[in-house]
Amino acid sequence: MAEFLQFTVNAIILGGTYALLGIGLTLIFGIMRVVNFTHGDLYAFGAYMIYMFAALLRLDFFASIALAGVLGFLFGGAIEFVLLRPLTGADIDTTMLVMIGASIALQAGEQLIWTGVARSVPTPFSNAPVVIGPVSVLPIRLFVLSVAVCLLVGFYLLINRTRLGVAMRATFQDADTAALMGVNNGLIYTITFALGSSLAALAGALLGPIFVITPTMGNLVALKAFAIVILGGLGNIVGATVGGFVLAFAEEFGAGYISSGYRDGIGFLLIILVLIVRPQGLFAMKERIG
Amino acid sequence: MRRASAWLIVVVMATLPWWMRDQYDLYILTSAGIFIVAAISLNLLLGYTGQLSLGHVAFFGIGAYVSALMALGFQLDYGADQPWIVDPQPVWFAFAGGIVVAGCFGWLIGRLAFRVRGAYFVIVSISFAEVMRLVALNWVSLTQGPMALNNIPPLSIWIPGRGVEPLYSREYFYELVLAVIVVCFLITQRLVSSRTGRAFVALRENEPLARSIGINVTHYLVTATVVSAGMAGAAGGLFAFSIHIVDPDVFLFVYTVTMVIMVIGGGKGTLSGPIVGGLVFGILPELLRDVARPEVQWLLYGAVMILIVFFLPQGIAPAVGSLFAHFSGRVFRKMGPGLSA
């Protein structure tokens, strides 16, 4: 029972960051029809930014996280403006190839700047776990979960309660009609991509100090983000949140009760299972089956 | 005329080991050749049926692992009292086994993955490759996991008067790779100019329309995947017998990316595209090796990929072809799939 509770708590904490990653990716797909292969690299970018600010420049830890988010926003916006803006209207395979190229280049760039040496970031949190009954949690993980939850809530409010959110949803539903109503589609695309990238960078900045930071850290994360998004249905923001938690629970319990070696494979097996049982996904969207 | 010049190129390439003395250059060409086989196989799916399979390395890796395991012998512990023990098999049988098993996986994965299209298919195909990598990494009793499968025996050949001899020399292996390329090229050529190939192109251009005129889309997609997976398995087998070691890294995403760059860069949906792309992007890293570090090479690779999509969306081979046609004063004609050889 104690084991079960511990796995549950671990899964909830992991699920928060997974949801963060999934939302960024699904938002970009939903609104822009772009499969963003740079997502994992933005995640690594965020982690390196917190390394630079908190470990090298010795800025405040919390301010560094915020800075990583802001820089992720600007960087994402720049990627969209340079690479995707000229390809507006191109088919999905074309943009996918460009994003793969960008991902390769970004990762090589990170390797070039930061070298392959694994980096770690000092945190202001104590390493003594907080023990609540049978469950123990590291303070930094609680901090990460609370920030992730705040970001998720903030994001829902942004999408559902602001003018920008209305414009984004309108573009999502019908870009042409939205444009007729005075929505600047191009600007919405740039903001969407920047927001999604910012979420990825924040996730990197939050998780970087927990794990070690390497240029290739984003690869597995990107694949997991894809798994989350496919579980929830591409473009479905609620689905991505739920998908994040589903994957986290499956991973924690699978690693705990079955085999820790296949931990990272569970997400992919989930995708394959979902496809066999419900090709339309857990949260059905019409366009999925060709 | 075209056919004659194509065969002339093959003959020239076949005599290459006799006038190119540098063993290292030959090795580079051989590795490029192995990737050309993989690129030809990917082109069948990506170029002709229009499905962007980003898990193609799964078939490559399966071919490599199955060839290696059959050549080395293995025991499979499946829960019974006695494990299933397979003694080392003749190398050519192992090579063929890799192709067949990869083809079977192609059928299975095709049946599952083609329930979805577009972005979903792409992500599902990546997932399959990643699952394969994790299985290779964790099923230590079969694959040795990260310790890798070592000492894979070389392919052998029967030479009149001398009996069966192992193919240790680079020259023979080069000829073998060239022969596999020619075979895969001919298979692709026959396939895409047949009724089946026209069905591929039809469903690439407009799937609902293809369906409406009675083309069984799933059947043709699975057919393409099986053939393509078999060829990729052959490339994997060549890879295993060429470097004599197979580890879970054969399933890395970068190999898929390399194949995709070769196909897109060379010209997807053309017969010569993967060969041109394979030569350019197989040799380019070696040329860059002296002037740039691996990170810079990858940076350039990524940049080249973006630039190709932006400026040469049809790829190098069709661009060169139309340039050639333009200069030789012929009427500029659009190269359709299957026309350019």
Interface residues (C-beta under 8 A of the other chain):
Chain A: F29 V35 L83 P86 L87 I92 D93 T94 M96 L97 V98 I100 G101 A102 S103 I104 A105 L106 Q107 A108 G109 Q111 L112 N219 L223 F226 A227 V229 I230 L234 S259 G261 Y262 D264 G265 G267 F268 L269 I271 I272 L275 I276 P279 R288 I289 G290
Chain B: G50 L52 L112 A113 R115 V116 R117 G118 A119 Y120 V122 I123 V124 I126 S127 F128 E130 V131 L134 V135 L137 N138 E207 F253 V257 V260 I264 R293 E295 V296 Q297 W298 L299 Y301 G302 A303 V304 M305 I306 V309 F310 P313
